[in-house]
């Protein structure tokens, strides 16, 4: 397990960045024609959503 020590401002910036990226990623997934690439993007989205959920719960 990885541990990050972030102050509240850093945590807020990271949450904001992840939310923005995830929003863009949803559009990229929808516009992707390659099934293999779409599955890779979905896996990335799931991992980032898990991290975001953890950050929000610890905020």
N, CA, C and O atoms as a MOPAC input file, in Angstrom:
PM7 MOZYME 1SCF
protein

 N      0.84900 1    -1.18000 1     0.00000 1
 C      0.00000 1     0.00000 1     0.00000 1
 C      0.89300 1     1.24100 1     0.00000 1
 O      1.92000 1     1.27200 1     0.67700 1
 N      0.50600 1     2.23400 1    -0.74200 1
 C      1.22800 1     3.49900 1    -0.82300 1
 C      0.57800 1     4.49600 1     0.11900 1
 O     -0.64600 1     4.55700 1     0.23300 1
 N      1.40700 1     5.27000 1     0.78600 1
 C      0.89600 1     6.30300 1     1.68100 1
 C      1.37500 1     7.66100 1     1.19000 1
 O      2.56200 1     7.85200 1     0.92600 1
 N      0.45500 1     8.59100 1     1.07200 1
 C      0.77600 1     9.96500 1     0.68900 1
 C      0.46300 1    10.87800 1     1.85600 1
 O     -0.59900 1    10.77800 1     2.47000 1
 N      1.37500 1    11.75100 1     2.15400 1
 C      1.12700 1    12.75200 1     3.18300 1
 C      0.86800 1    14.08200 1     2.48600 1
 O      1.78900 1    14.72000 1     1.97600 1
 N     -0.39400 1    14.48600 1     2.47300 1
 C     -0.80200 1    15.72000 1     1.80400 1
 C     -1.45400 1    16.64900 1     2.81200 1
 O     -2.17500 1    16.20700 1     3.70600 1
 N     -1.19400 1    17.94300 1     2.65900 1
 C     -1.94200 1    18.88600 1     3.48000 1
 C     -3.31300 1    19.08900 1     2.82900 1
 O     -3.56400 1    18.56400 1     1.74400 1
 N     -4.18000 1    19.82900 1     3.46800 1
 C     -5.55700 1    19.97700 1     2.96200 1
 C     -5.60300 1    20.64000 1     1.58400 1
 O     -6.41300 1    20.25500 1     0.74000 1
 N     -4.75000 1    21.62300 1     1.35300 1
 C     -4.73100 1    22.29900 1     0.04400 1
 C     -4.28400 1    21.33600 1    -1.05100 1
 O     -4.87700 1    21.30400 1    -2.12900 1
 N     -3.24800 1    20.55600 1    -0.78400 1
 C     -2.75900 1    19.58600 1    -1.76800 1
 C     -3.81900 1    18.52700 1    -2.06500 1
 O     -4.00800 1    18.12600 1    -3.21400 1
 N     -4.49900 1    18.08600 1    -1.02500 1
 C     -5.56500 1    17.09900 1    -1.20000 1
 C     -6.69100 1    17.68000 1    -2.05800 1
 O     -7.22200 1    16.99700 1    -2.93300 1
 N     -7.04700 1    18.91800 1    -1.81000 1
 C     -8.10500 1    19.57100 1    -2.58800 1
 C     -7.70100 1    19.71700 1    -4.05000 1
 O     -8.51500 1    19.49200 1    -4.94600 1
 N     -6.43800 1    20.09500 1    -4.29600 1
 C     -5.95200 1    20.21700 1    -5.68200 1
 C     -5.98900 1    18.86700 1    -6.39200 1
 O     -6.37900 1    18.78500 1    -7.55700 1
 N     -5.58700 1    17.82100 1    -5.69800 1
 C     -5.58400 1    16.49200 1    -6.29500 1
 C     -7.00700 1    16.02700 1    -6.60500 1
 O     -7.25800 1    15.45700 1    -7.66700 1
 N     -7.92800 1    16.26900 1    -5.68900 1
 C     -9.33100 1    15.90900 1    -5.92700 1
 C     -9.87100 1    16.66400 1    -7.13500 1
 O    -10.52100 1    16.07600 1    -7.99900 1
 N     -9.60600 1    17.94900 1    -7.19600 1
 C    -10.07400 1    18.77300 1    -8.32300 1
 C     -9.49500 1    18.27800 1    -9.64300 1
 O    -10.20200 1    18.19900 1   -10.64700 1
 N     -8.22100 1    17.94900 1    -9.63800 1
 C     -7.55800 1    17.47100 1   -10.85300 1
 C     -8.13700 1    16.12900 1   -11.30200 1
 O     -8.40000 1    15.93400 1   -12.48900 1
 N     -8.33500 1    15.21100 1   -10.36900 1
 C     -8.90000 1    13.91200 1   -10.71400 1
 C    -10.32200 1    14.04700 1   -11.24800 1
 O    -10.68200 1    13.38700 1   -12.22300 1
 N    -11.12200 1    14.88400 1   -10.62800 1
 C    -12.50000 1    15.08600 1   -11.10200 1
 C    -12.51100 1    15.63500 1   -12.52200 1
 O    -13.30600 1    15.19300 1   -13.35100 1
 N    -11.64600 1    16.58200 1   -12.80500 1
 C    -11.56700 1    17.16700 1   -14.13900 1
 C    -11.11100 1    16.13100 1   -15.16100 1
 O    -11.69300 1    16.02000 1   -16.24000 1
 N    -10.07800 1    15.37800 1   -14.82300 1
 C     -9.55800 1    14.36300 1   -15.73600 1
 C    -10.59800 1    13.28300 1   -15.99800 1
 O    -10.77000 1    12.84700 1   -17.13600 1
 N    -11.29200 1    12.84900 1   -14.94800 1
 C    -12.31000 1    11.81400 1   -15.10900 1
 C    -13.44700 1    12.28300 1   -16.01100 1
 O    -13.99100 1    11.50300 1   -16.79100 1
 N    -13.79500 1    13.53800 1   -15.90200 1
 C    -14.83200 1    14.08800 1   -16.77200 1
 C    -14.40100 1    13.99900 1   -18.23800 1
 O    -15.18000 1    13.58400 1   -19.09500 1
 N    -13.17300 1    14.38500 1   -18.51400 1
 C    -12.64200 1    14.30600 1   -19.87800 1
 C    -12.52100 1    12.85500 1   -20.33500 1
 O    -12.78000 1    12.54300 1   -21.49700 1
 N    -12.13000 1    11.97700 1   -19.42900 1
 C    -11.93800 1    10.57400 1   -19.76400 1
 C    -13.25000 1     9.91500 1   -20.18300 1
 O    -13.25700 1     9.04900 1   -21.05800 1
 N    -14.34400 1    10.31400 1   -19.57200 1
 C    -15.65100 1     9.75300 1   -19.94800 1
 C    -15.97100 1    10.04600 1   -21.41900 1
 O    -16.49100 1     9.18600 1   -22.13000 1
 N    -15.65800 1    11.25400 1   -21.86400 1
 C    -15.88300 1    11.61200 1   -23.26700 1
 C    -14.94000 1    10.83200 1   -24.18700 1
 O    -15.34200 1    10.39500 1   -25.26600 1
 N    -13.70300 1    10.66300 1   -23.76300 1
 C    -12.73600 1     9.92500 1   -24.56700 1
 C    -13.17000 1     8.47000 1   -24.72800 1
 O    -13.04800 1     7.89900 1   -25.81200 1
 N    -13.67500 1     7.87400 1   -23.65300 1
 C    -14.16700 1     6.49300 1   -23.72000 1
 C    -15.32100 1     6.40000 1   -24.71300 1
 O    -15.37300 1     5.47700 1   -25.52600 1
 N    -16.23000 1     7.34200 1   -24.64700 1
 C    -17.40000 1     7.32100 1   -25.52900 1
 C    -17.01100 1     7.50100 1   -26.99300 1
 O    -17.67300 1     6.95700 1   -27.87700 1
 N    -15.95200 1     8.25300 1   -27.26000 1
 C    -15.54800 1     8.54600 1   -28.64100 1
 C    -14.53500 1     7.56400 1   -29.21000 1
 O    -14.13000 1     7.70400 1   -30.36400 1
 N    -14.11800 1     6.57800 1   -28.43500 1
 C    -13.09500 1     5.63200 1   -28.87700 1
 C    -13.72600 1     4.49300 1   -29.65300 1
 O    -14.68200 1     3.86400 1   -29.19800 1
 N    -13.17600 1     4.23700 1   -30.83400 1
 C    -13.69300 1     3.16100 1   -31.67700 1
 C    -13.06100 1     1.80700 1   -31.35200 1
 O    -13.70900 1     0.77200 1   -31.50500 1
 N    -11.82500 1     1.80500 1   -30.91300 1
 C    -11.10600 1     0.56900 1   -30.62200 1
 C    -11.58900 1    -0.03100 1   -29.30200 1
 O    -11.49900 1     0.60100 1   -28.25000 1
 N    -12.09600 1    -1.25000 1   -29.37400 1
 C    -12.60500 1    -1.92400 1   -28.17500 1
 C    -11.49200 1    -2.15600 1   -27.15800 1
 O    -11.70800 1    -1.97200 1   -25.96000 1
 N    -10.31100 1    -2.55400 1   -27.61400 1
 C     -9.19400 1    -2.79400 1   -26.70000 1
 C     -8.80000 1    -1.51300 1   -25.96800 1
 O     -8.60500 1    -1.52400 1   -24.75200 1
 N     -8.68500 1    -0.41300 1   -26.70600 1
 C     -8.30800 1     0.85900 1   -26.09800 1
 C     -9.39400 1     1.33600 1   -25.14400 1
 O     -9.09400 1     1.89500 1   -24.08900 1
 N    -10.65900 1     1.11700 1   -25.51000 1
 C    -11.77800 1     1.50400 1   -24.65200 1
 C    -11.70100 1     0.74800 1   -23.31600 1
 O    -11.94500 1     1.32700 1   -22.25800 1
 N    -11.36700 1    -0.52500 1   -23.37300 1
 C    -11.24900 1    -1.31100 1   -22.14300 1
 C    -10.08900 1    -0.81500 1   -21.27400 1
 O    -10.19500 1    -0.80100 1   -20.04800 1
 N     -8.99200 1    -0.41100 1   -21.90000 1
 C     -7.87100 1     0.15800 1   -21.14600 1
 C     -8.28800 1     1.45300 1   -20.45700 1
 O     -7.94500 1     1.69200 1   -19.30000 1
 N     -9.02400 1     2.27600 1   -21.17600 1
 C     -9.48500 1     3.53900 1   -20.60800 1
 C    -10.46200 1     3.29900 1   -19.45900 1
 O    -10.43200 1     4.01300 1   -18.45600 1
 N    -11.32100 1     2.30400 1   -19.60200 1
 C    -12.27200 1     1.97800 1   -18.52900 1
 C    -11.53600 1     1.49900 1   -17.28400 1
 O    -11.93800 1     1.82300 1   -16.16600 1
 N    -10.46200 1     0.73000 1   -17.46300 1
 C     -9.67500 1     0.26600 1   -16.32500 1
 C     -8.99500 1     1.44800 1   -15.63500 1
 O     -8.93700 1     1.51700 1   -14.40800 1
 N     -8.48300 1     2.37500 1   -16.44300 1
 C     -7.85300 1     3.57600 1   -15.88100 1
 C     -8.88500 1     4.38600 1   -15.11400 1
 O     -8.60500 1     4.87900 1   -14.02200 1
 N    -10.08100 1     4.52600 1   -15.68200 1
 C    -11.15900 1     5.28100 1   -15.04000 1
 C    -11.52500 1     4.65200 1   -13.69600 1
 O    -11.69900 1     5.36500 1   -12.70800 1
 N    -11.64100 1     3.34600 1   -13.65200 1
 C    -12.00100 1     2.65700 1   -12.41200 1
 C    -10.93900 1     2.87300 1   -11.33700 1
 O    -11.27300 1     3.10900 1   -10.17600 1
 N     -9.67200 1     2.79500 1   -11.71000 1
 C     -8.59000 1     2.99000 1   -10.74100 1
 C     -8.59000 1     4.42100 1   -10.21200 1
 O     -8.40800 1     4.64200 1    -9.01500 1
 N     -8.79200 1     5.38500 1   -11.09300 1
 C     -8.79800 1     6.78900 1   -10.67500 1
 C    -10.02200 1     7.11200 1    -9.82600 1
 O     -9.93300 1     7.90400 1    -8.88800 1
 N    -11.16400 1     6.50700 1   -10.14500 1
 C    -12.36000 1     6.71200 1    -9.32500 1
 C    -12.16300 1     6.13800 1    -7.92200 1
 O    -12.64400 1     6.71000 1    -6.94400 1
 N    -11.46400 1     5.01900 1    -7.82100 1
 C    -11.17400 1     4.43300 1    -6.51300 1
 C    -10.29100 1     5.37200 1    -5.69700 1
 O    -10.53000 1     5.58800 1    -4.50900 1
 N     -9.27600 1     5.92100 1    -6.33900 1
 C     -8.38700 1     6.86700 1    -5.65600 1
 C     -9.15100 1     8.11800 1    -5.23000 1
 O     -8.95300 1     8.62700 1    -4.12600 1
 N    -10.01500 1     8.60600 1    -6.09700 1
 C    -10.79400 1     9.79900 1    -5.78700 1
 C    -11.73400 1     9.54300 1    -4.61000 1
 O    -11.86700 1    10.39100 1    -3.72700 1
 N    -12.36900 1     8.41200 1    -4.59500 1
 C    -13.25900 1     8.05500 1    -3.48700 1
 C    -12.48100 1     8.02100 1    -2.17600 1
 O    -12.94400 1     8.53100 1    -1.15600 1
 N    -11.29800 1     7.41600 1    -2.21200 1
 C    -10.47100 1     7.35900 1    -1.00800 1
 C    -10.09300 1     8.76300 1    -0.52500 1
 O    -10.17000 1     9.06100 1     0.66700 1
 N     -9.68700 1     9.61200 1    -1.45900 1
 C     -9.29900 1    10.98600 1    -1.09500 1
 C    -10.47500 1    11.74500 1    -0.48400 1
 O    -10.31200 1    12.45200 1     0.51000 1
 N    -11.64800 1    11.60000 1    -1.07500 1
 C    -12.82200 1    12.31700 1    -0.57300 1
 C    -13.22200 1    11.81200 1     0.81500 1
 O    -13.65800 1    12.59700 1     1.65700 1
 N    -13.07900 1    10.52800 1     1.05500 1
 C    -13.43800 1     9.99000 1     2.37000 1
 C    -12.45600 1    10.43000 1     3.43300 1
 O    -12.81900 1    10.54100 1     4.60400 1
 N    -11.22000 1    10.68300 1     3.04500 1
 C    -10.22400 1    11.08900 1     4.01900 1
 C    -10.14900 1    12.60300 1     4.17100 1
 O     -9.38800 1    13.11200 1     4.99300 1
 N    -10.94300 1    13.32200 1     3.37400 1
 C    -10.91300 1    14.78800 1     3.43500 1
 C    -11.71200 1    15.30600 1     4.61300 1
 O    -11.79600 1    16.51700 1     4.81800 1

